[in-house]
Amino acid sequence: MRILIIGLILCLTPFVARGDDGVPPEIDFLLESIGNSNCTFIRNGKRYEAAAAEDHLRMKYRRGKRYAASTEAFIERLASKSSMSKKVYYIECAGHEKIPSGDWLRNRLSEYRR
């Protein structure tokens, strides 16, 4: 019986540590923060609504998660600039100047960790 319980715990552990879609909780928080922000995401000079930005970054994470071994690596390698054009992404929220998405995400991560 103990072996069965231990086996079950080991099998379920990855699902506890990650969201339902396999995204680590910190990264999922950041993605949801963008999607719920009502801010404008600027990618390659074009403006996108927050939900579209979240979708885009989720796609980048799915395709490139091997480059994001940590939340900081996700921000730096996948969520801060275009992998094709190398242009920096920006986030612009009402009443605030646009800032690089990496800075915005690091601020949100810091809040999450507090």
WOHU-V703438 format. One record per backbone hydrogen bond with DSSP energy under -1.0 kcal/mol. NH is the residue of the N-H (numbers start at 1). CO is the residue of the C=O. If there is no record, write none. Layout:
BEGIN
nh = (NH/NH)
co = (CO/CO)
END
This chain:
BEGIN
nh = (5/6/7/8/9/10/11/12/13/15/16/17/19/22/28/29/30/31/32/33/34/35/36/37/40/41/42/43/46/48/53/54/55/56/57/58/59/60/61/62/63/64/65/67/68/74/75/76/77/78/79/82/86/89/90/91/92/96/99/101/104/105/106/107/108/109/110/111/112/113/114)
co = (1/2/3/4/5/6/7/8/9/12/12/13/23/19/24/25/26/27/28/29/30/31/32/34/92/48/90/46/43/41/49/50/51/52/53/54/55/56/57/58/59/60/61/64/65/70/71/72/73/74/74/87/82/80/42/99/40/93/91/89/100/101/102/103/104/105/106/107/108/109/110)
END
